[in-house]
Amino acid sequence: MSESNASTIAEKSNLERKIIRQERLSLIAKDKTFIVGASILGFWLILAIFGNFIAPHGASDQDFEFVSVSPQWKFWFGTDANGQDVLSRVILGTRLIVVMAFSATALGTVLGTALGLATGYFKGKFDMIVMRLVEAISAIPVLIIALLAIAALEGRSPTLTVIVIGFVFTPNIGRTVRAAVLGESELEYVAAARLRTERTRHILFREILPNVLPPIIVEFTVRLGYAIFAIATLSFLGAGVEYGSPNWGSQIAENWGNIYSDIWWPTAFPALAIASLAVSVNLISDSLLEIFEL
C-alpha cells in the first residue's frame, strides 16, 4: 500500500464516519424512547441546577407545628418526622445525586476507555495480564467493593463515593472498549495510518477512538443508571454521604421505619425520584443501543 493510497483510505474513512454520524443524530432526534427519557432526565437536571430557587423551603428547615403531615395544599409532598418539607428535600437532593452519578460515571468512562484502548491496541502479554485482573475484579459485586473500600478508607463523603464507584466501573467499561478496539485495529484505515508513520497516540485518539465512541456512549448511559442506584444504596446504608444530607437514599433511610405507622410519603417520594431518574437513563440507553445496533 503506497502513501497516496493510505491518504485516500483515510479521506474515505472520514467521509463515511461523517455520514454515519449525521444519520445516527437524525435517528436519535426522531426516536420516541430517547425523547421521553431525555425529557425526564432534563426535568431532573433543571431541578439540580435551579433547585435552590425552586424549593419552597430549605433542606434543614423545620416546623414542629407540622410534623408528619400528609400531602396537602401547603405541603405537596407532606412533611417528615422532623417537620421538614419532603418536596423541598427531594428537590434539593437532586443536585447531589446527579452530580455524584455523572462524576462517578465520567471517571469510570475515562479510565475504562484508556484501559480498553491500551489493551485492545497493544495486545500481547500486557493485554492478557490486565484482562485477568479485570475479570477478577468484575466477579465481585459493585456494592461489595464500594462498601469494603469506604470502610477501609474510614471515610464517608461524596468525593470518596464518586472515586470508589468510578474505579469500580473502570474494569467493565475497559472490557467493552477493548472488544471494540480489537475489531477496529485490524481495519484498513488503521493500517493506512501506520503506513503514514503516524504516532501511536495519533492512531489511538484520532483514528480508533472516534470509531469506538458509540459503544463508549452506550456504556456511559448504562453505568450512569447503575451509579444512581449505587449512590442511593450506599447512602441508604449510611456509607455514601453524611447523615442528615438531603440525598434521596439518606431520606429513605431516615424515614422508612415510619411506613408501619402509615406515614409513607417521606419514603415514597424520594424512592419515586430515584426510580424515575434511573428509568429516564435506561430509556436513553435502550434507544442508543438500538440506534447504534450494538
N, C-alpha and C positions, 0 to 999 in steps of 0.2 A: 504493500500500500504506500503510495507516494504522499508527500506533504500536501499537494493540491487536492488529492482525493480525501485526505484527512480533513482538510478545511471544508470541503463540500459536504462531507458527512456531518460535521459539526453544525454547519448552517442549516442543513436539512433537519437535524435533531432539534435545534432551537425553534424552527418554524412549526414543527409538529407539536412540540411542547406548548407553544403559544396557542395553537388552535385547540388542543385538548383542554387547556386551562379555560379558555373562553366558553367552550361547550359545557364544561362542568359548572362554571359560575352561572350560566343560563339555567341549567337544570336545578341548581340549588335555589335560585330565585323563584322558581315555579313550584317547588316541592312543598306540598301542604304540611307534611310532617315536620319538615325543617322550620317552616314559618310558625307553626304552633309552638314548637319547642323554643325557638328564638324569641317569640313574643313573651312567653312565661319567664324565660331567663332574663330578658330585657326588663321586665317588671321588677324582678328582684335586684337587678343591677341599679335601677333608678333608686330603689329604696336604700341600697348600700351607699350610694353617693349622696343622696339628699335626705337620708333618714333623720338627721338631726333637725331638719326644718319641717319634716312631715309629722313626726311623732308628737302627739298632744302632751306627753309628759316625759320627764327624764327617766333613765333606766333605773335609777335608785330612789326616785321619788316615792314616798309612802303616804298613805292617807288611812289612818286606823279607824276612821268612821266608815270606811268601805272595805272591809276585809272579806275575802272570798265571795264577792258579789258576782252573781251570774251575769252573762252578757245582757246589756240593756243599752238604752239610748246614750247615756253618759259614758259608759264603758263598753264599747262594742264587743270586746273580747272578754269582758269581765275583769276581775282583779284576783290576785293570788292571796295566800295566807298572810303575806306581809303588807297587804294593802297596796301592792304595786300594779299599775295598769298593764295587763297582759299584752294588749295591742302595741303599746309603746315599746315594751321589751322585745317583742317579736321584730318590730321594725328596726330597732337599734341593734339587735343581734345579727341582722343581715350582713352588715359590713364585715364583722369579724369572721364569720364562716365563709363568706365569699372571697375575701382577701386571702384567708388561710388556704382554702381549697385551690384557688388559682395559683397561688405562690408555690404550694407543695407540688402541684401537677407540673408547673413550669420547670421547677428544679429537677424533678424526675425525668421530664422530657428532654431537657438539655443534656443531662448526664447520660441518660439512656441512648440518646441519639449519637453522642460522641463515642460511647462504648460500642454501639452497633456498627457505626461507620468503620471504626478501627478493626474490630474483629472480622467483619464481613469483607473488608478490603485486603487486609494483610494475611488473613487465614493462618494456616500452619499451626505450630505448637502454641503460639500466643492465643489463637482462637480457641484451641482445644482446652487449654488451661483455664482461660477466662469463662468459657461456657460451662465447664464442670462446676466452677464456683457459683455461677449464676443459677444453675439448676439446683444446687444445694440450698441456696438462699430462697429460691422460689418455692421450694417444697414446704416452707414454714409459712403459716397464715400471716397476713399483713398485721393484724391487730396484735398477735402474739409478739412479733418482732418489735412493734412500736411500744407495747407495754414494757417489755424487757429493757429496751433502750432507754425509755424515760425513767424507769426505776433505777437502772444502773447509773444514769447521769444525775440522779437525785434532783431533778428539776421539773417544773411544771409551768410552762409558758407557751404562748402562741408561736414564738420563734422556734423553740425546741421542737414542738409538734410538727411544724412545717418542715424542718430539716429532716426529722426522722421519717416522716411519710414520704418525702421526696426521695430519700435514699432507698427506702423500701420499694418504691415504684421503679427505680432505675433498672434492675435486672430484667423485669418483664418487658419494659419498653425497649431495652437493649436487644433482647431476642427478636422482637418484631422488626426492628430496624435492620438487624444483621441479616435476617432472612431476605428482606427486600434488597439489601446491598449485594448479597451473594448473586442474585439474579442479574442486577444491573451491571456489575463489574465485568460480566462476560460479553456485554454487548459491544457493537461496533464503535459507538461514539467514545467509549472509554479507551478502546484500542487506538482510536484516532488521536485522542488526547495524549496517550503515551508516546505515539509516533511523533507528535509535535514537541516531545520532550517537556511537556508541562510538569510542573512540580506536583508532588503528591497532594499538597494542601489544595492546589487548584482543582485537581481531579476530584477530590473528596467533596469540597464545598461548592464548587462552581459547576461541576458536571454531574456527579452522582446525587448529591443532596437534593437539588430541585426535583429530580425524578422519583425520589422516595418520600416526598412531602405528603402525598395522600395517606399512606399508612401511618405516618407520624401524626398527622392532624386527627385521624380517627382514633388513634391510640390516646392522644391527649384528651379527647372528649370522653372516652371510656374511663380513663383513670380519673378524670375530674369527678365523675359520678361516684367512683369508689372513694375519692378523697372526702367528698361531702359526708358520706356515711361514716367513714373512719374518724373524721374530726368530731362528728356528733357523738359517736360511740365513746371515744376517748374522753370527751367532756362529760358524758353521762356517767362514766366510771370514775370521774374525778382526776383523770390523768392528762387532760388536754389543756384546760385553761384554769385560772384561779377561781376559787369559789365566789359566788355572787355575781359572776360575769353574766351579761345578757345573752351569752351564747345559747343557741337553741337546745343543745344537748344538756347543758347545765340547768336550763329551765325545766326540762323534763325530769331530771334527777331530783331537783328540789321539790317538785310537786306531784310526782306520780303516785305517791302513797295516799294522797287525798282522793284519788279516784274511788276508793272504797267508801268514802263519805259522800259520794255523789257530787264531788267537786271535780269535774272532768276538764273544764275549759283551760286551766293553766298548763295542762299537759297536752291536750288535744291540738291546740293551735300551733305551738312550736313543732309538734310532730307532723302536722299537715304542711307546715312551711318546709321542713326537711324533705318530705315526700315530694312536694310539688317542684322544688328546686332540682332534686335528683331526677325526677321524671322528665323535666324540661331538657336536661343534659342528655339523658338517654334517648329522647326523641331526636335530638340533633345528631347524636352518634349513629342511630339506626339509619337516618336519612343519608348521612355521609357514606356509611358502609355500602348502601345500595347504589348511590351515585358513582362512587369510586370503584364499584364492582370488586370489593375486597373479600 
